[in-house]
Amino acid sequence: MKKYKYLILTIFLLFLLFLSSSFGYYFDYIKVNENTPVKTVTFKINKADNYSYKLSFVHYGNINKDMKINIYLNGNLIYTIDDSNDASPAYKKNVTIDITNYLKDGKNILKVEAVNLIGNESYHPYYTLKDVYINEPQTKTPISFGLIVITLLIMSFLIYKRGIS
C-alpha cells in the first residue's frame, strides 16, 4: 500500500508541473462558413504590465475573391484574410499578431467574421482558424521548465526508493 501512496504523490506532482507550464489561453479552432458567418469567443485575462501578448493561429479555408475574414479583438480589427493571402486549404499559414494594445484586463471578446461568404450548390465556402491561442507570461514560477523536470525526476526517484526500503 505504501508503494501506491508514493506513486500517487509522484503522479500528482507531475500533474502540477503540467498545470503550471501552460502557455496561455487555448481556443482550439474557430470555423466560420456561409451558414455561421460570425463566431465569438469570450475570455477573461489578468493582464500583466510590461508584457507583450501575442495571438497565434494557423489559418486555411476556401474563399474566393470578394470574400474575406475579419478578426476583431474587443471591437478592433486586428487581422484580415482575403483571397490575396492564398487562403486555399492546401496552404496553411501560421500567423502571430501582437495584441497587447487591444487586450483589456478582465473580459475580452475575440470575434471572427466572414464577409460575403456566399456559395452555391457545388461550392460551400468556409474558413478555419486552428490552434488559436494567446500566450501568457510565465509568472507562476521563477525557475525554468527544465529545472522543474529535473527536480521532479529526482524527487520521484527518492520517493520511490524510500517506498521500497
C-alpha positions as CSV (number, residue, x, y, z in Angstrom):
1,M,0.0,0.0,0.0
2,K,2.9,2.3,0.7
3,K,4.2,2.0,-2.8
4,Y,0.9,3.2,-4.3
5,K,0.8,6.2,-1.9
6,Y,4.2,7.3,-3.3
7,L,3.2,6.6,-6.9
8,I,0.0,8.7,-6.4
9,L,2.1,11.5,-4.9
10,T,4.5,11.4,-7.9
11,I,1.6,11.5,-10.4
12,F,0.1,14.5,-8.5
13,L,3.5,16.3,-8.7
14,L,3.7,15.6,-12.4
15,F,0.2,16.9,-12.9
16,L,1.1,20.2,-11.1
17,L,4.1,20.5,-13.4
18,F,2.0,20.4,-16.5
19,L,-0.6,22.7,-14.9
20,S,1.9,25.3,-14.2
21,S,3.6,25.1,-17.6
22,S,0.5,26.0,-19.7
23,F,1.3,28.6,-22.4
24,G,-1.8,30.7,-22.1
25,Y,-5.4,30.7,-23.4
26,Y,-6.1,28.0,-25.9
27,F,-9.2,28.1,-28.0
28,D,-8.6,25.1,-30.3
29,Y,-10.3,26.1,-33.5
30,I,-12.8,28.6,-34.8
31,K,-14.6,27.9,-38.0
32,V,-17.0,30.2,-40.0
33,N,-19.0,29.4,-43.1
34,E,-21.9,30.7,-45.1
35,N,-24.4,29.4,-42.5
36,T,-22.5,30.6,-39.5
37,P,-20.6,33.7,-40.6
38,V,-19.7,35.0,-37.1
39,K,-18.1,33.3,-34.2
40,T,-17.2,34.9,-30.9
41,V,-15.1,33.7,-28.0
42,T,-15.3,35.5,-24.6
43,F,-12.5,35.1,-22.2
44,K,-11.1,36.7,-19.1
45,I,-7.4,37.6,-18.5
46,N,-5.4,39.2,-15.8
47,K,-3.2,41.4,-18.0
48,A,0.3,41.9,-16.7
49,D,2.2,45.2,-17.1
50,N,5.2,45.4,-19.4
51,Y,4.4,42.2,-21.2
52,S,3.6,41.7,-25.0
53,Y,0.7,39.4,-25.7
54,K,0.5,37.6,-28.9
55,L,-2.4,35.9,-30.7
56,S,-1.2,32.9,-32.7
57,F,-3.1,30.5,-35.1
58,V,-2.9,28.5,-38.3
59,H,-5.5,29.5,-40.9
60,Y,-6.9,27.9,-44.0
61,G,-10.1,27.7,-46.0
62,N,-11.7,28.1,-49.4
63,I,-12.7,31.7,-50.0
64,N,-12.7,33.4,-53.4
65,K,-12.1,37.0,-54.4
66,D,-14.6,39.5,-52.9
67,M,-14.7,37.3,-49.8
68,K,-12.7,38.0,-46.6
69,I,-12.4,37.0,-43.0
70,N,-12.0,39.8,-40.4
71,I,-10.7,39.1,-36.9
72,Y,-11.6,41.5,-34.1
73,L,-10.4,41.8,-30.5
74,N,-12.7,43.9,-28.4
75,G,-14.2,45.6,-31.5
76,N,-10.8,46.4,-33.0
77,L,-9.9,44.9,-36.4
78,I,-6.6,43.1,-35.8
79,Y,-6.2,41.0,-39.0
80,T,-7.9,40.4,-42.4
81,I,-7.7,37.4,-44.6
82,D,-8.7,37.6,-48.2
83,D,-8.0,35.7,-51.4
84,S,-4.7,37.5,-51.8
85,N,-3.5,35.8,-48.6
86,D,-3.6,32.5,-50.5
87,A,-6.4,31.1,-48.4
88,S,-6.6,27.7,-50.1
89,P,-7.0,24.6,-47.8
90,A,-3.7,23.2,-49.2
91,Y,-1.8,26.2,-48.0
92,K,-2.0,26.6,-44.2
93,K,-0.5,29.8,-42.9
94,N,0.9,30.5,-39.4
95,V,0.1,33.9,-38.0
96,T,1.2,35.7,-34.9
97,I,-0.2,39.1,-34.0
98,D,0.8,41.5,-31.2
99,I,-2.5,42.2,-29.4
100,T,-1.1,43.9,-26.4
101,N,-2.8,47.3,-27.1
102,Y,-6.2,45.7,-27.8
103,L,-6.3,43.3,-24.9
104,K,-8.1,44.5,-21.7
105,D,-7.6,43.4,-18.2
106,G,-10.7,41.3,-17.4
107,K,-13.3,40.3,-20.0
108,N,-12.3,40.2,-23.7
109,I,-14.1,39.3,-26.9
110,L,-12.4,37.7,-29.9
111,K,-14.6,37.7,-33.0
112,V,-14.1,36.1,-36.4
113,E,-16.4,37.4,-39.0
114,A,-16.8,36.2,-42.6
115,V,-17.7,38.8,-45.1
116,N,-19.6,37.9,-48.3
117,L,-19.2,34.2,-47.9
118,I,-21.8,33.1,-50.4
119,G,-21.8,29.7,-52.0
120,N,-23.9,27.6,-54.4
121,E,-24.9,24.0,-54.9
122,S,-21.4,22.9,-55.6
123,Y,-19.3,25.4,-53.7
124,H,-19.6,25.9,-49.9
125,P,-17.0,28.5,-48.6
126,Y,-15.6,28.1,-45.1
127,Y,-12.7,29.4,-43.1
128,T,-10.9,27.9,-40.1
129,L,-8.5,29.2,-37.5
130,K,-6.8,26.3,-35.9
131,D,-4.7,26.1,-32.7
132,V,-5.8,29.5,-31.7
133,Y,-4.0,30.7,-28.5
134,I,-2.9,33.8,-26.6
135,N,0.4,33.5,-24.8
136,E,0.6,34.4,-21.1
137,P,3.6,35.5,-19.0
138,Q,5.1,32.7,-17.0
139,T,4.9,34.4,-13.6
140,K,3.8,31.2,-11.9
141,T,7.3,30.0,-11.2
142,P,10.7,31.8,-11.2
143,I,12.6,28.7,-12.3
144,S,12.9,27.2,-15.7
145,F,10.8,24.4,-17.1
146,G,13.9,22.1,-17.5
147,L,14.9,22.6,-13.9
148,I,11.4,21.7,-12.7
149,V,11.5,18.5,-14.7
150,I,14.9,17.5,-13.3
151,T,13.7,18.3,-9.8
152,L,10.6,16.3,-10.2
153,L,12.5,13.3,-11.6
154,I,14.9,13.4,-8.6
155,M,12.0,13.7,-6.1
156,S,10.2,10.9,-7.8
157,F,13.3,8.7,-7.6
158,L,13.9,9.5,-3.9
159,I,10.2,8.9,-3.0
160,Y,10.2,5.6,-4.9
161,K,13.5,4.4,-3.2
162,R,12.1,5.4,0.2
163,G,8.9,3.4,-0.5
164,I,10.8,0.3,-1.4
165,S,13.1,0.2,1.6
